[in-house]
Amino acid sequence: MDIRRRDLLTSTAIFFGGSVITRAGTIAGQLPWRPGAGVPPTPVLPGPWVYFTGAEGAAVEAIADRIIPADAETPGGKDAGCALFIDRQLAGPYGRQEGLYVRPPFLKGIKQQGPQDEAGPAQQYREGLAALDRFCRANHGGKAFAELGDADKDAILTGLESSTVKLDGADGKALFELLLKDVQQGFFADPIYGGNRDMVAWRMIGYPGARYDYRDWVGRHNERFPLPPVGITGRADWTPRKT
């Protein structure tokens, strides 16, 4: 494929926001915020697929592992929870296209115009994965995508990306682009959404996460941030242990 782990980082933008602080003080013996004051999303927990069938989930896990293969330091897309992230997103507002205009006429637009199809992500995944399964079984001895060797998986994904592999009943290139985008998001999103398990992606790139204040490091380029990342729900070692 044309996509490699480090290339993935250059194509995924992470934007940092800050606020102006007019007063400073010393806080001791207590947190500078009230726990539970916000309304965070409901954490995604491991468990059965909510949208995917078993076969679809296995295919997406296998695809995620080829888009983001494991190396000696970081787990691949499957173990990072990318398929779990996508499954829960498809079962929610993203899959249902909530907040988007979904009435005809539907015209073929340019890429910069965003989604222009009547079919939303959930339908595109269902139809695309079914078409991918038919292609694999017809051309690889009855085997599903997840059952193929890595070389065959890469050849199929490369073919989808370049449009040399044609799927019956689905746009293979559009399916690849959708998978690539969603796997990227699952790998880098806050762990509360099911992906980026144990903050593996943030640790890999040295991203501090949702830390309260790291202004001293904003201008220190090409230096690795020395503290572990923090998610929306904090860190596991911050949770009080019952005695």
N, C-alpha and C positions, 0 to 999 in steps of 0.2 A: 504493500500500500504506500501511498504518498504521505500518510500521516505517521509521525513518530512521536514518542512521548515528549521530547523537548520541543518539537514543533507545536505540540498541543498548547504548551505554555505561552508561546508567542502569539497564538491566535485567540487566546482567552484573556479578555481584559478584566482587571479587577480595579474598581474605582474606590478611592478613599475619600471620605467626607469628614469635615471637621467643623467645629464651632468656635466662636470667639468667646474666650473666658475673661471676664472683667474683674473677677474677684478670686483670690486664692486663699486657702486656709489649710490648717493642719487638722486632720481627722484621725482620731485614735480610739481604739476600743470598739469601733462600730463600722459598719459598711456605709459608704457615702450615698446609699440609695436604700429604698425600702423594698425588701424582697417581695416578689409577686405583684409589684405595682403595675407592670405592663400586662399586655395580653399577647404572649408569645404563641406561635402556632402549636398545635398539638403534636408532640414528638411522634415520629414514625417508628414503630417497633418492628423488629424482625418477626416474620410469621408467614403464613400462606399468602400466595398471590391474591390480590384483590381484583385486578382487572385481567391480567394475563392468565391464559390457560397454562398448565404445566409445560407443554411443549413450547409455547411462546416464550415463557420465562426462561427456559433453558437456552433457547436461541439467542435471546437478548443478552443473557449472561455470557455466552460464548462470543458474541459480537463485541461486547464491552471489553472482554479480555484481549481481543485482537486490536481494538482501537487503542487501548491503554494496556499493553502487556506488562506483566510484573517484571521487576528487576531485583537486584540484590538488596535494594534499600526500601522499595515501595511496592505494596501489593498492586495487582492489576485491577482492571475495572470491575470484575466480578466480586472479588473480595472487598473492594472499596464500597460496595453496595449500590453501584450505578443502576443495575436492573431494578432493584427495590425502589430506588428513587423514581425511576420512570414509571413503574407500575402504579405507585401511589399518585403520581401526577396525572396519569391517564384516567384514574378513577375519580379524580377531582375536577375542579373548575377548568384546568388546562385541557383535559381531554374533552370536556363538554363545550369548549370555546366560549365560556362565560365572559361577558363583557365585549365580545366581538360582534360585528355586523355579519349576520349569517343568512341574509335574504338575497335572492337573485336580483339582477342577472350576475352570473359569475363569469368574469373575463380573464383571459390569460394575462397576468401582469408581469412586470420585471421583478427581479429578486429584491430590489430595494423597497418595493411596495409591500413586502411582507406576505403572509398567507392570503391567497385569493381563491382558494378552493372551497367548494361546498362541504367536502369531507373534512372533519376536524382531525386532530392528532389521533384520537382513539380509533376512529375508523381507518385512518391511514395505516396505523400499526397493524390492525387486525387483517386488513386486506393484503398489506405488504408482506407480513410474516407468513401468511398462508401461501402467497405466490412464491416466496423464497423457499418454503418447504417443498413445494411442487417441483421447483427447479432442481433443488439438491437431490431429491429422490429420483428424478428422471435422469440426471446426469452423473450420479455418484452411487450407483448400485443400491438404490433404495434407502440410502442413509439420510438422516436429517442433518441440518447444518451443525448442530452441537456434537454430532458423532464423527465429523470429519477431522482429519489431521490439520495441523496449523497451516501447512503450506496450501492445502486446498481452501481453507477458510480465507486466507489472505488473497488467494487468486480470485475468489468469488467477490470479496469486498472491493478489490481493486477494479474488477470488471463492472460492478455496480457504480463505483465512483466515476469511471470513465465512460459509462454507457455501453461498454462492449458486452456486458451480460444483460440480457433482456429478460424481464419477468412477464409471465402471462397473467394479465389482470391487474398489474400495478406498475408504477413508474419506479424502476430500480434505483435510478440516480436520486430521485426525490426521497426515497426510503433511506438511502445511505446518508444523505445530508441531514435528514431528520434525526436519525440515530446518532450521528456524529455530534450534532448540537446538544441533544439530550444527554448523551453520555458525558460530554464535557461539563454540562451543568451539574449532573449528578456527582461528578468527581470533585468539583470545586465548591459546591453549595454547602451551607451550614449543615452539620450532621443531624440537626433536628429533622431534616427532610428525608433522611434515610440513606443518603450517599455520604461520600467523604468520611467513611467509618473510621472512628478513632482519630479524625482530623489528619488522615494520612497525606492528603494533597496539600493541606496547609503546611504541614511539617516539611514536605518536600521542597516547597518554594520559600519557606521562611515567613509565611504570612502570619501576623499576630492575631488575626481574627477579631472578635468583638471586644477587644481589651478596652478598659475604661479610658486609658490615656497612654499614648506612646509618642507624644510630640517630640521628645528628645531624639527619636530615631527617624523621623520623617525625612530629614535631609542627609542622613548618613547612608549614602548609596554604596552598593557593592559590599556591604557588611551584613553578616547574618544576624538576624534578631535573636538574642540569646535566651529568650523566655519561651515557654511552650504556648501554643495558640489557645484561645478561649472562644468557645461557641456561645450561642444565644443562651443556652442553659448553664453556662459556666464550664467548670472542669470537674471530673469525677472526684479528684482529691479535695475539692471544696465542700463536698457533701458531708455533713456531720455524720459520724458513725455512732450507732447506738451501742451503749456499753451495758 
